[in-house]
Amino acid sequence: MLRLFVGIVFLALLSSGFAHPFIFSQEEDWGFYAHRKLNRLAVFTLPPGMMPLFKTEIEYLSAHAVDPDRRRYATPHEGPRHFIDLDAWGDFPYADLPRDWKTALGKYSAVYVLDRCANEQTPDTTLIYFPYIHWDEEVEKKRRSYGNYGELIEFNYQAFIDDVVFPVFYTDPWEFPLSDWRELKKMNEWLSADCHTILVEDQLSQYGILPYYLPVIQRQLTRAMERGDKARILRHAADIGHYIGDGHVPLHTTINYNGQLTGQQGIHAFWESRIPELFAEDFDLIVGKAQYIEDKEEFFWDVIVDTHLKVDSVLSIEQRLRDTYPEDAQMCFDERSFQTIQQPCREFALAYEREMNHMVERQMQKTIFAIGSLWYTAWVDAGQPNLTGEALSSDDSHLTESDSLRINYQRGSVYGREHLNE
């Protein structure tokens, strides 16, 4: 059983500015550099049996490592897949947050009853349950929690979530007839099937679902390999490289994702875009061969929790440098693609990476190893299929989707957190 020591990685994309805003051009894909490099180098961790496809398609795997970020311009459901704010759920080891997606969704959704007989257009609403969320209750003092989760569980609530709500996760709103959860009437005798319906509202996804989504993509990659579906193998392989990269970025695991709570706006781009752009060519990114991961779900959560433990260092070291480094040597102007941009100076960025004990370099190494190991694990779980060209079915659907994503990216605005354009 492989227990990749999840300490971890980083990824990069466009981001919002710094103490003084960066000016990035979408045409340059400025912050996409690291994602592409990580996917490319992960190919060289694979065994010979996987090389006929992965080495041949290395340019695709590299270029399309950024597709999940472009997908954020096409659908509001994409953004939460790129992060999880662990500090929203309490303290390490975050025992109140279920590791199973359906269980977490049940615990952290609100439940209402709508009375359509009162007014069909604006029905009367009765709150049945609102989850206790540590950040809302203890930090923001919203005091919104209501009802008894344990009582809901006793009345078959989780089965209702599993069988009725979760299958329509991407369909909004979540409104259901009383017959879909008959036990609710036993708790509330006043309910009438003629007038009342159940409304469920997701309160989990606003704080990110990355470790819940990673197993989904891993299973999709495995199934694509089982079917010998070249288009989907490539698409899912490129995607999971992106998501596991996000999972290794400390600032993808905290509510203070861009230093906005501590007066460090722009640290996101500094850490995951500027440093690799400047120094990755000099990093030692030769890693070992990919290894099989026995427990995928445990691995994903280990990555996320371990990554989150680095948040304090990322923030505190940057703040200490800002307080002590010459102010006129922190931000520099540069010319790039006919634009003048402002960004952290090279020497200041180098000082930050050194003070972090080369964290970005070390996490890039671990990410490359993790990506390769997930690709390899999917191949083994699929029965180590033949990945030569003649053994695979193929179409151009992955290319069509990529073209559509590029158009949305160039035309539109992002759904959700701007800084997660990585």
N, C-alpha and C positions, 0 to 999 in steps of 0.2 A: 504494500500500500504506500503510495507516494503521499507524503505530507510536505508538499512544497512549502518551504518556510516562508509563509506569506508575509513578507515584509513589504515590497512591491512597486508599483510602477507608476507609470505616469503616461500621460497621453497628451496630445496637444491639439489645440485648435484656436480658432479665433477667440478673442475674449474682449471683455470691456477694458477700459483703460487702466492707468496706474494712478499714482498720486496725482500726476498730470496725465490726462487721457492719451492712450496710444491711438494712433490713426492707422487702421488696417484697411486694406483693399480686399474686397471679396474675390476679385479676379486672381489675386495672388495665392489664395488659400493659405495665408500666412501661418496660422496656427496649426495647420494640418500636417506639418512636417513630421512630427514625432509619431503620430499614428501610422503614417505610411512607412516610416523607417522600421518601426517595431514589427509590423506585419511582414515586411520584406525579410528582416533578419531571422524571424521565427522559422521561415522555410528551411533554413540551414540546420535546424535542430532535428529534422525529421529523418526517419529511416529510409533506405533505398526504395522500399515498396510504395512509398507515398510520393516519391520524387517525380514520376512520370506526369502527374497532374500538377503538383504544387510548384515544382521548379519551372515547368513550362508556363504556368500561369502566374508567375511571381509578379509580373507587372500589373495584372488585374488585382491580385490580392493587396498589393501596395496602394494602387490608385484608389481602390474602392474601400479602403480602410476608413474613409471619412463619410461613407454613405449614411451611417446612422445619424450623424450630425445634420446632414442635408435633409434627412427625413423629418427633422424637427421643424422644418419650414413647411411641411406638408400636412402634419397631423398633431393635434395637441396631446395625443397619447404617447408620443415618442419621448418627450422631455424627461418624465420621471424615470425612464429606464436608464438614465445616465448617472444617477446619483442616489444616495440615501443619507439623510441627515440623522445620523445615529444619536446625536446629542438631543434630538427632540424627544427621545424615548427614555431618558433618565441617565443613569450612570453605568459605567463598565461593570459587568459584561452584558448589560442591556437585556436582562432576563425577562423583562415584561414584554419584549417584542418577540412574538412567535416566529420561528424560522420557516414555517410552512406558510405559503402565500395565502391560501384559502382561510386558514385559521387567523392569520393577521388581519385579513380583510374583514372577517366577521367581528373580531374584537374591536377594530378601529373603523367601523362604519356607524353612521347614525341611522336610527329607525324611527319613522313617523307613520301616523295613520292619517290619511286624507279623507275628509267627509265630502263626497261629491254631491250629496243631496242638499247640503246647505247652499252651495253656490258652485255650479259646474265650472265656471271660468276661474274663480279664485276660491278653491275649497278650503274649509276650515282644516287646520293642521294641528294634530296632537303629537307631541314628542313622547316617544316610548323609551328611547335610549340614546344617549350621546356619550361617546367614549371619553375616558380620562386620558388626556395626552399631556405628558410631563411638561413639555415646553409651554403649551398654552396655559396650563393651570399654575405652574410654579414660577415661570419666568415672566410671561406676559399677563398673568393674573386675570385671565378671561373668565375663569370659573364657569365653564360651560358643561361640564360632565353632568349626566343625569341618568337615573335608572340603575338597574342591577344586571350586570353582564352575566353573573352566575345563574340568575333566575332564567335569563334567556336561554342559556345552554341547557338547563333542565327541561325546557320546553322545545327541544329539537331545533333550536335556532341555527346551529352550525350546519345541520343537514340542509336547511333552507338556503344558506349561503352557498354551500357546495353544489347543490343540485339545481338551484334556480337562479341565483344571482351571478355566480362566477361565470357560467356559460355565456352570459350576455354582458361581460365586463366592458366591451367596447361599444355598447349601445346605451345611449343616454336618453331619457332618465330611467332609473331603475324603479319602475312602478309596477306592482303586481297585485292580482286579485287575492282576496283572503284565502281562497282555496289553495294557493301555493304554499301557505304556511298555516295549516289548520289549528295548530297548537296555540297560535297567538290569541284566538278567540277564548281559549280556556283561561288565559291570563286576564282578558278584558271582555267580560260578558256583554258589555254594551255594544260591541261591534256588530255590524250588520253587513252581510254580503251584498245587499242591495245598494248600500250607500258608501261603504268604506273600502279603500284600497291601501296597500302597503307601499311606502316610499322608503328606499334605502339610499343613503348618500355616503360615498367613499370619503373617509377622512384620512386614509393611509397614504394615498399616492402623492399628496401635496408635499410630503417629506421624502419622496423618492422610493423606487421599488427595484433598484439595480440588482441586489442579490436574489430577489424573487424571479427576475426576468432571465438571468444568466442560465439557469437550468433549462428554461424553455428553448433558448437558442441552441444550447448544447444538444438537446434531444432532436431538434430540427436538423442539425448537422449530421447526427448519427443516422437518422432516417434517410436523409438524402444520400449518404454513402451506401446504406443498405440497398437503395433502389438504383444506385449507379447514375444518379441524376446530376450531371456535371454542372448545369446552371445553378442549381440550388446548393450543391457542395461549395461552389466558389462564393456564392452570395453569403451563405451562413458562416463560412470560414472567415471571410473578411469582416463580417459583423461581429462575431464573437471576439475577434482580436481587438476590435474597438471597445466593446463593453468591458472586457476584462482589464483593458488598459485604464478605462475610467475608474474601475474598481480599485486601482492601485494609486490613484491620486488622492492625497490627504484632503484636499479642498473639495473633493467630490463626496465627502462623508460628513460634512458639517454644515449647520445652518449659517455659519460665518464663512460662506463659500468664497466670497471675494474680499474678505477683510472689512466688510461694510459695518460690522458691529464694533470694530476696534480701530476705526480710522485708517485702515490699510487698503483702501480700495485700489484694485489693480494687481494685488498680489497673485491672483489666480493666473493671469497671463504671464507675469514675471516668472513664476515657478515652472509652469508647464509649457510655455512657449518660448520665452526669451532665452532661458538657460540652455535648452537643447538646441535651439537655432544657433547659438553662439559656439557651443562646446561639444555637441554630440559627435562630430567628426573626430574628435580627439579622445572620446571615451573608449574604454575597453569593453566592447559589446560582444565579445566571443563568449558564448555560454555553452553548457554541456548539452548532451542529447536529450530530447524530449523523453519524459517518463509517463507511465500510465497512472492515472488518478482513480483510485478505488471509489471514494465517496465524493462525488462531484458537489453535492449540496454543502457538505461540511467544508470542502475546500473553498467554495465561494464565500461562505460566511467567515472563515478564517482570514481570507484575504481582506475583506471589508473591515473587520474588527481590528486587525493588526495595522491596516493602513490608517484607520482613525486615530490610533495611538500616536501617530506622528504629527497630528495637527498642531499640537502645542509648540513643538519645535519649529515647524514651518512659520508660524506666526511670531513667536517670541524672538527668534533669531533675526528675522527681517526687521522687526521693530527696534531691536538693539542696534543693528547696523544703521538704520535710518537716524537714530539718535546720536550716533557717534561718527558716522562717515561725513566727510565734507559735503555740504549741501549742494554745492555747484558741481560735484563729481557724481551725483546720483542719477540725474536724468540728462540724456544727450539727444540732440537732433541728428537725423540721418536722412539721406535721400534714398528712396526706394520706389521704383516704377513710377517716376515722375511725380512722386509725392514726398513732402517733408513730414517725417514722423518723429514723434518723441517717445523714447523708451529708455529703460535702465541702461546706464553706461556699461561697457564691457567689463571694466575693472570692478565696478560695483557688483555686477552679476557674478563675476568670478569669486569675489569675496563672500557673497551669500552662499554659493555652492560649497565653498571650502568650509565655511562656518557650520554648514549642515553636515559636514563630514562626507561630502560627495553624495548626498542623498539621491539627487536626480539620476546620477550615473548608476548607482547601485539599484535603484528601482527600475530603471530601464533594463538592466541586465535581467532582473527577476521577471519582468514582464515578458520579455522575449521568450524566456524559458516557460512561463505559464501559458502563453499563446500556443507555442509548439506542443506542449503537453496536452492541452485541450484538443487540438487537432488530432494528435496521435491517439488520445483516448477515444474519440469518436470513431476513428478508423478501426481500432481494436474492438470496440463494442459492436461495430457493424460486421464483424467477422473478417476483417482485413481484406476487403474486396480488391479486385484488380482495378487500379486507377489509370491504366493505359487508355489512350484515346479510343481504340476500337471497342473497349469494354464498357464505355459510358454512353448514355443517351445524352442528347444535348439539344438545346434550342437557344434562342437569343433573348429569353424573357428577362434574364438578369441585366442584360445591356439596355433593354427598353426601360426597365425600372430606373436604372442609373441615369439615363438621359432625362427622364421625368423629374428625378430628384434634383438634378443640376438646374433645370429650368425653374423649379420652385425656389431653390436656393438663391438664384440670381434675381428673381423677381420679388420675392416675398419678405415677410418679417417672421422672426422666429417665434414659436410658441413657448412660453415659459421663460426661464432664466436666460438672459442674454449671454452671460459669461460662459455658458455651456456649449458654445459653438465649437467644440473641440473635436 
